[in-house]
């Protein structure tokens, strides 16, 4: 019996050794890589789609109880509108661009998948569409509780159809920033700072919510507006964090090789640790400076850390990723206080989280990635931010002068749910 076991073990050892050797020497076929790469786009797209729910929950929790239904309507509406517009011409404005160029073509997207491409065109469109939806979502929370819903939908068309596709095409579409050596792996600038700059334009044109800031003794005093649900905001943050693994990890854009899978795994580690470090830093800073452990600063600290690492989640060590996430959180905290000091009303903290932390994350890429320079990163970041801010500002100004942008003072006092939607989110019954 013992001899039989020894013989079987020897045979098994030889078989395993042979199999391992054969596997090491075998390269996956082009069709196999095509299948796995397309699957990566699909899985990543589904994960990023969860971020739409995350934005909705986060915004719903941070606005007052009078505006929750409006937030829900805005989020489902922009998700649908952005998808349709990106299909009609947004995608080809980004990816129809000539090498080193500035803008693609105004044409409808269509699939033309080939094995040689390395992935299904449909899977790529699906993945990229979720990114444009996320970019528009950044604006939604910042301008909440005083913007009319239909002008916001019009802006979603402009953002999804023109502003975002053109600027992201400069890099990801092979445009002039790509040719210059600019690097933004998953969109600290191309998505987050772009959306944050648009949000900044929006709150400047709109102004603050009525009663948000008052003058007292020559000093601007902030009046708190009670958030409708901190648990809902926390849920939204968790959903965004979960979706970030698709956002960053599958921006590797391939899953058909040993190196690709290892890269996705490392990106997941760095992404998670950056978010974790941002959370802890938000707790520490708010405690040390404000005297209280502010849960909103913890939640936004997590998001700021995730935003900061998004520009380069692959090349940093885990310790460097935590440092980047922590600094992103600090920038978010002081950025929030700075906006408040200027009387700029960002309801959810979208600008400090996405724009400020996104700019920082993009500028520090050369510390871990030697393929780019600080000068190139600065020019690329400045170009995208200015482009988004200026075009968004003009769009908001144009709507303010024509169709109207802000609800009336009476409607604001009543609440956007009753004034704009006609559906009350929270009804208290005897």
MIGUMAR-719854 format. One record per residue (C-alpha): residue number from 1; x, y, z. Coordinates in steps of 0.02 Angstrom, whole numbers, plus 50000, padded with zeros to 5 digits. Layout:
{rec NUM,{X,Y,Z}}
...
REM end
This chain:
{rec 1,{50000,50000,50000}}
{rec 2,{50138,50119,50050}}
{rec 3,{50235,50083,49889}}
{rec 4,{50079,50116,49786}}
{rec 5,{50056,50286,49868}}
{rec 6,{50238,50329,49835}}
{rec 7,{50219,50284,49651}}
{rec 8,{50059,50383,49632}}
{rec 9,{50139,50533,49716}}
{rec 10,{50286,50523,49597}}
{rec 11,{50170,50516,49446}}
{rec 12,{50067,50660,49513}}
{rec 13,{50224,50763,49545}}
{rec 14,{50284,50735,49367}}
{rec 15,{50112,50780,49299}}
{rec 16,{50104,50940,49400}}
{rec 17,{50279,50987,49349}}
{rec 18,{50241,50956,49167}}
{rec 19,{50078,51053,49176}}
{rec 20,{50160,51201,49260}}
{rec 21,{50299,51201,49132}}
{rec 22,{50175,51191,48989}}
{rec 23,{50071,51332,49063}}
{rec 24,{50224,51442,49085}}
{rec 25,{50273,51419,48905}}
{rec 26,{50100,51442,48833}}
{rec 27,{50033,51612,48785}}
{rec 28,{49846,51640,48784}}
{rec 29,{49775,51648,48610}}
{rec 30,{49717,51812,48534}}
{rec 31,{49538,51753,48551}}
{rec 32,{49566,51711,48734}}
{rec 33,{49639,51882,48770}}
{rec 34,{49494,51962,48676}}
{rec 35,{49370,51870,48786}}
{rec 36,{49455,51913,48951}}
{rec 37,{49487,52094,48903}}
{rec 38,{49306,52118,48853}}
{rec 39,{49252,52036,49015}}
{rec 40,{49361,52160,49109}}
{rec 41,{49274,52307,49026}}
{rec 42,{49105,52231,49069}}
{rec 43,{49145,52194,49251}}
{rec 44,{49227,52364,49271}}
{rec 45,{49078,52450,49192}}
{rec 46,{48957,52364,49310}}
{rec 47,{49062,52414,49461}}
{rec 48,{49073,52595,49404}}
{rec 49,{48884,52593,49373}}
{rec 50,{48865,52562,49560}}
{rec 51,{48943,52733,49586}}
{rec 52,{48785,52811,49513}}
{rec 53,{48691,52738,49661}}
{rec 54,{48831,52797,49775}}
{rec 55,{48820,52977,49716}}
{rec 56,{48630,52972,49733}}
{rec 57,{48636,52907,49912}}
{rec 58,{48776,53024,49965}}
{rec 59,{48687,53177,49896}}
{rec 60,{48518,53122,49965}}
{rec 61,{48593,53108,50137}}
{rec 62,{48682,53277,50137}}
{rec 63,{48540,53387,50073}}
{rec 64,{48396,53440,50185}}
{rec 65,{48239,53335,50194}}
{rec 66,{48153,53458,50076}}
{rec 67,{48262,53409,49927}}
{rec 68,{48287,53220,49932}}
{rec 69,{48163,53174,49795}}
{rec 70,{48241,53305,49682}}
{rec 71,{48412,53227,49707}}
{rec 72,{48340,53057,49660}}
{rec 73,{48261,53129,49502}}
{rec 74,{48421,53221,49453}}
{rec 75,{48528,53066,49474}}
{rec 76,{48421,52945,49376}}
{rec 77,{48390,53080,49245}}
{rec 78,{48573,53125,49215}}
{rec 79,{48620,52941,49212}}
{rec 80,{48503,52913,49066}}
{rec 81,{48536,53078,48977}}
{rec 82,{48726,53064,48987}}
{rec 83,{48719,52886,48918}}
{rec 84,{48612,52936,48768}}
{rec 85,{48715,53091,48727}}
{rec 86,{48879,52996,48741}}
{rec 87,{48809,52869,48620}}
{rec 88,{48748,52998,48494}}
{rec 89,{48910,53096,48480}}
{rec 90,{49009,53108,48642}}
{rec 91,{49108,52947,48618}}
{rec 92,{49170,52990,48444}}
{rec 93,{49215,53166,48499}}
{rec 94,{49337,53083,48618}}
{rec 95,{49396,52930,48525}}
{rec 96,{49377,52992,48346}}
{rec 97,{49517,53115,48376}}
{rec 98,{49672,53111,48266}}
{rec 99,{49839,53070,48348}}
{rec 100,{49898,53226,48439}}
{rec 101,{49738,53318,48393}}
{rec 102,{49610,53416,48492}}
{rec 103,{49436,53356,48445}}
{rec 104,{49354,53205,48364}}
{rec 105,{49202,53196,48252}}
{rec 106,{49018,53233,48281}}
{rec 107,{48955,53060,48237}}
{rec 108,{48857,52919,48315}}
{rec 109,{48952,52777,48396}}
{rec 110,{48940,52605,48316}}
{rec 111,{49024,52440,48357}}
{rec 112,{49151,52366,48238}}
{rec 113,{49235,52233,48344}}
{rec 114,{49381,52131,48278}}
{rec 115,{49496,52006,48362}}
{rec 116,{49643,52118,48318}}
{rec 117,{49570,52259,48424}}
{rec 118,{49595,52154,48580}}
{rec 119,{49423,52186,48654}}
{rec 120,{49240,52208,48607}}
{rec 121,{49198,52385,48553}}
{rec 122,{49031,52370,48642}}
{rec 123,{49115,52327,48807}}
{rec 124,{49228,52478,48789}}
{rec 125,{49082,52595,48754}}
{rec 126,{48990,52527,48906}}
{rec 127,{49141,52553,49019}}
{rec 128,{49177,52729,48958}}
{rec 129,{48995,52780,48970}}
{rec 130,{48997,52744,49156}}
{rec 131,{49142,52866,49173}}
{rec 132,{49048,53007,49090}}
{rec 133,{48899,52973,49204}}
{rec 134,{49014,52987,49355}}
{rec 135,{49084,53153,49294}}
{rec 136,{48911,53232,49277}}
{rec 137,{48865,53165,49450}}
{rec 138,{49003,53268,49530}}
{rec 139,{48913,53428,49479}}
{rec 140,{48743,53373,49542}}
{rec 141,{48781,53376,49727}}
{rec 142,{48873,53541,49728}}
{rec 143,{48729,53640,49651}}
{rec 144,{48591,53552,49748}}
{rec 145,{48440,53636,49829}}
{rec 146,{48433,53791,49720}}
{rec 147,{48453,53739,49536}}
{rec 148,{48302,53702,49429}}
{rec 149,{48297,53521,49374}}
{rec 150,{48278,53547,49187}}
{rec 151,{48421,53671,49169}}
{rec 152,{48526,53542,49260}}
{rec 153,{48474,53412,49131}}
{rec 154,{48524,53534,48993}}
{rec 155,{48693,53552,49076}}
{rec 156,{48709,53362,49083}}
{rec 157,{48693,53364,48893}}
{rec 158,{48834,53492,48879}}
{rec 159,{48945,53400,49002}}
{rec 160,{48919,53226,48931}}
{rec 161,{48915,53279,48750}}
{rec 162,{49051,53412,48738}}
{rec 163,{49150,53464,48891}}
{rec 164,{49203,53296,48959}}
{rec 165,{49226,53201,48794}}
{rec 166,{49334,53335,48715}}
{rec 167,{49451,53356,48864}}
{rec 168,{49467,53170,48902}}
{rec 169,{49503,53139,48718}}
{rec 170,{49658,53247,48736}}
{rec 171,{49732,53106,48840}}
{rec 172,{49636,52943,48827}}
{rec 173,{49587,52970,48646}}
{rec 174,{49768,52994,48592}}
{rec 175,{49757,53185,48582}}
{rec 176,{49885,53320,48614}}
{rec 177,{49906,53286,48801}}
{rec 178,{49943,53104,48766}}
{rec 179,{50073,53155,48636}}
{rec 180,{50150,53275,48763}}
{rec 181,{50172,53136,48892}}
{rec 182,{50034,53183,49013}}
{rec 183,{49983,53040,49127}}
{rec 184,{49816,53016,49214}}
{rec 185,{49785,52829,49235}}
{rec 186,{49602,52828,49285}}
{rec 187,{49551,53010,49292}}
{rec 188,{49602,53114,49444}}
{rec 189,{49599,53262,49325}}
{rec 190,{49508,53198,49171}}
{rec 191,{49356,53144,49273}}
{rec 192,{49364,53215,49449}}
{rec 193,{49448,53384,49428}}
{rec 194,{49350,53408,49267}}
{rec 195,{49185,53377,49358}}
{rec 196,{49243,53480,49508}}
{rec 197,{49288,53629,49398}}
{rec 198,{49115,53622,49319}}
{rec 199,{49040,53615,49494}}
{rec 200,{49140,53769,49545}}
{rec 201,{49073,53865,49395}}
{rec 202,{48897,53812,49441}}
{rec 203,{48901,53869,49623}}
{rec 204,{48980,54036,49574}}
{rec 205,{48841,54074,49449}}
{rec 206,{48702,54008,49560}}
{rec 207,{48758,54085,49723}}
{rec 208,{48732,54009,49895}}
{rec 209,{48571,53938,49964}}
{rec 210,{48462,54070,50047}}
{rec 211,{48517,54088,50228}}
{rec 212,{48674,53984,50206}}
{rec 213,{48788,54130,50246}}
{rec 214,{48748,54286,50344}}
{rec 215,{48846,54442,50388}}
{rec 216,{48880,54475,50572}}
{rec 217,{49000,54607,50634}}
{rec 218,{49082,54622,50465}}
{rec 219,{49118,54436,50463}}
{rec 220,{49033,54303,50357}}
{rec 221,{48947,54175,50468}}
{rec 222,{48897,54003,50406}}
{rec 223,{48726,53938,50456}}
{rec 224,{48717,53748,50459}}
{rec 225,{48585,53658,50358}}
{rec 226,{48543,53491,50437}}
{rec 227,{48584,53340,50328}}
{rec 228,{48434,53228,50298}}
{rec 229,{48522,53063,50335}}
{rec 230,{48702,53028,50387}}
{rec 231,{48675,52838,50371}}
{rec 232,{48619,52867,50190}}
{rec 233,{48775,52972,50158}}
{rec 234,{48881,52834,50232}}
{rec 235,{48798,52705,50122}}
{rec 236,{48833,52815,49971}}
{rec 237,{49016,52828,50019}}
{rec 238,{49031,52639,50035}}
{rec 239,{48949,52615,49864}}
{rec 240,{49070,52740,49786}}
{rec 241,{49218,52654,49871}}
{rec 242,{49157,52486,49805}}
{rec 243,{49137,52556,49631}}
{rec 244,{49312,52629,49635}}
{rec 245,{49386,52455,49618}}
{rec 246,{49308,52451,49445}}
{rec 247,{49351,52633,49412}}
{rec 248,{49536,52612,49447}}
{rec 249,{49567,52426,49430}}
{rec 250,{49491,52400,49261}}
{rec 251,{49567,52558,49191}}
{rec 252,{49710,52437,49161}}
{rec 253,{49601,52403,49007}}
{rec 254,{49658,52222,48993}}
{rec 255,{49645,52059,49089}}
{rec 256,{49718,51937,48964}}
{rec 257,{49895,51918,49030}}
{rec 258,{49988,51876,49189}}
{rec 259,{50051,52055,49205}}
{rec 260,{49877,52130,49179}}
{rec 261,{49800,52026,49319}}
{rec 262,{49943,52068,49436}}
{rec 263,{49922,52253,49394}}
{rec 264,{49735,52248,49431}}
{rec 265,{49770,52165,49598}}
{rec 266,{49901,52293,49648}}
{rec 267,{49787,52436,49595}}
{rec 268,{49650,52366,49708}}
{rec 269,{49771,52363,49856}}
{rec 270,{49831,52542,49828}}
{rec 271,{49657,52608,49796}}
{rec 272,{49588,52531,49954}}
{rec 273,{49732,52589,50064}}
{rec 274,{49723,52767,49996}}
{rec 275,{49538,52774,50040}}
{rec 276,{49571,52700,50212}}
{rec 277,{49710,52826,50247}}
{rec 278,{49599,52968,50190}}
{rec 279,{49462,52912,50310}}
{rec 280,{49577,52903,50461}}
{rec 281,{49659,53069,50417}}
{rec 282,{49489,53153,50403}}
{rec 283,{49447,53090,50577}}
{rec 284,{49612,53148,50653}}
{rec 285,{49616,53320,50571}}
{rec 286,{49435,53360,50614}}
{rec 287,{49466,53308,50794}}
{rec 288,{49626,53407,50813}}
{rec 289,{49564,53566,50731}}
{rec 290,{49376,53563,50759}}
{rec 291,{49372,53474,50927}}
{rec 292,{49250,53343,50863}}
{rec 293,{49271,53188,50757}}
{rec 294,{49170,53245,50607}}
{rec 295,{49091,53097,50517}}
{rec 296,{49064,53200,50358}}
{rec 297,{49250,53241,50354}}
{rec 298,{49286,53055,50376}}
{rec 299,{49172,53011,50230}}
{rec 300,{49238,53149,50117}}
{rec 301,{49414,53106,50175}}
{rec 302,{49389,52930,50109}}
{rec 303,{49329,52998,49942}}
{rec 304,{49471,53125,49932}}
{rec 305,{49598,52986,49962}}
{rec 306,{49519,52882,49825}}
{rec 307,{49518,53029,49705}}
{rec 308,{49700,53071,49741}}
{rec 309,{49764,52895,49703}}
{rec 310,{49662,52881,49543}}
{rec 311,{49791,52971,49434}}
{rec 312,{49920,52835,49468}}
{rec 313,{49861,52686,49570}}
{rec 314,{49986,52560,49498}}
{rec 315,{50163,52624,49522}}
{rec 316,{50160,52684,49705}}
{rec 317,{50204,52566,49847}}
{rec 318,{50063,52532,49971}}
{rec 319,{50145,52652,50094}}
{rec 320,{50156,52787,49961}}
{rec 321,{49973,52756,49917}}
{rec 322,{49924,52786,50098}}
{rec 323,{50026,52946,50102}}
{rec 324,{49943,53009,49943}}
{rec 325,{49770,52968,50013}}
{rec 326,{49810,53053,50178}}
{rec 327,{49871,53214,50096}}
{rec 328,{49719,53213,49982}}
{rec 329,{49610,53208,50137}}
{rec 330,{49702,53355,50217}}
{rec 331,{49683,53456,50058}}
{rec 332,{49498,53415,50059}}
{rec 333,{49477,53475,50238}}
{rec 334,{49562,53644,50216}}
{rec 335,{49485,53663,50043}}
{rec 336,{49313,53646,50121}}
{rec 337,{49352,53780,50248}}
{rec 338,{49421,53894,50112}}
{rec 339,{49263,53883,50006}}
{rec 340,{49157,53922,50159}}
{rec 341,{49264,54074,50199}}
{rec 342,{49226,54144,50026}}
{rec 343,{49040,54108,50041}}
{rec 344,{49042,53973,49908}}
{rec 345,{48905,53846,49944}}
{rec 346,{48957,53670,49893}}
{rec 347,{48822,53563,49971}}
{rec 348,{48915,53396,49970}}
{rec 349,{49096,53453,49965}}
{rec 350,{49117,53399,49783}}
{rec 351,{49246,53533,49740}}
{rec 352,{49370,53497,49881}}
{rec 353,{49348,53309,49858}}
{rec 354,{49355,53297,49670}}
{rec 355,{49440,53454,49604}}
{rec 356,{49567,53495,49741}}
{rec 357,{49615,53316,49783}}
{rec 358,{49610,53270,49597}}
{rec 359,{49733,53409,49551}}
{rec 360,{49850,53354,49691}}
{rec 361,{49842,53171,49640}}
{rec 362,{49886,53214,49460}}
{rec 363,{50030,53330,49503}}
{rec 364,{50117,53200,49614}}
{rec 365,{50118,53064,49481}}
{rec 366,{50302,53096,49434}}
{rec 367,{50355,53046,49610}}
{rec 368,{50312,52865,49570}}
{rec 369,{50302,52864,49380}}
{rec 370,{50457,52922,49290}}
{rec 371,{50373,52921,49120}}
{rec 372,{50306,53097,49145}}
{rec 373,{50364,53264,49216}}
{rec 374,{50296,53393,49337}}
{rec 375,{50289,53522,49197}}
{rec 376,{50187,53408,49085}}
{rec 377,{50070,53361,49228}}
{rec 378,{50044,53544,49272}}
{rec 379,{50004,53595,49093}}
{rec 380,{49885,53449,49070}}
{rec 381,{49794,53478,49234}}
{rec 382,{49779,53665,49206}}
{rec 383,{49714,53640,49028}}
{rec 384,{49577,53519,49077}}
{rec 385,{49523,53618,49231}}
{rec 386,{49516,53785,49138}}
{rec 387,{49427,53708,48988}}
{rec 388,{49294,53630,49099}}
{rec 389,{49273,53784,49208}}
{rec 390,{49259,53910,49066}}
{rec 391,{49139,53808,48959}}
{rec 392,{49034,53762,49111}}
{rec 393,{49029,53943,49169}}
{rec 394,{48971,54000,48997}}
{rec 395,{48839,53863,48993}}
{rec 396,{48770,53913,49164}}
{rec 397,{48773,54098,49120}}
{rec 398,{48681,54064,48956}}
{rec 399,{48545,53965,49044}}
{rec 400,{48529,54097,49180}}
{rec 401,{48500,54229,49047}}
{rec 402,{48375,54127,48945}}
{rec 403,{48279,53983,49023}}
{rec 404,{48322,54027,49202}}
{rec 405,{48436,53931,49318}}
{rec 406,{48387,53956,49498}}
{rec 407,{48221,53923,49583}}
{rec 408,{48130,54068,49664}}
{rec 409,{48155,54115,49847}}
{rec 410,{47978,54057,49883}}
{rec 411,{48012,53889,49800}}
{rec 412,{48176,53873,49893}}
{rec 413,{48088,53904,50058}}
{rec 414,{47956,53775,50013}}
{rec 415,{48088,53650,49957}}
{rec 416,{48134,53583,49786}}
{rec 417,{48036,53422,49816}}
{rec 418,{47871,53514,49823}}
{rec 419,{47918,53654,49703}}
{rec 420,{48005,53552,49567}}
{rec 421,{47954,53369,49585}}
{rec 422,{47788,53363,49676}}
{rec 423,{47843,53210,49775}}
{rec 424,{47895,53223,49957}}
{rec 425,{48031,53099,50006}}
{rec 426,{47995,53095,50191}}
{rec 427,{47814,53109,50246}}
{rec 428,{47779,53111,50433}}
{rec 429,{47608,53040,50475}}
{rec 430,{47513,53043,50638}}
REM end
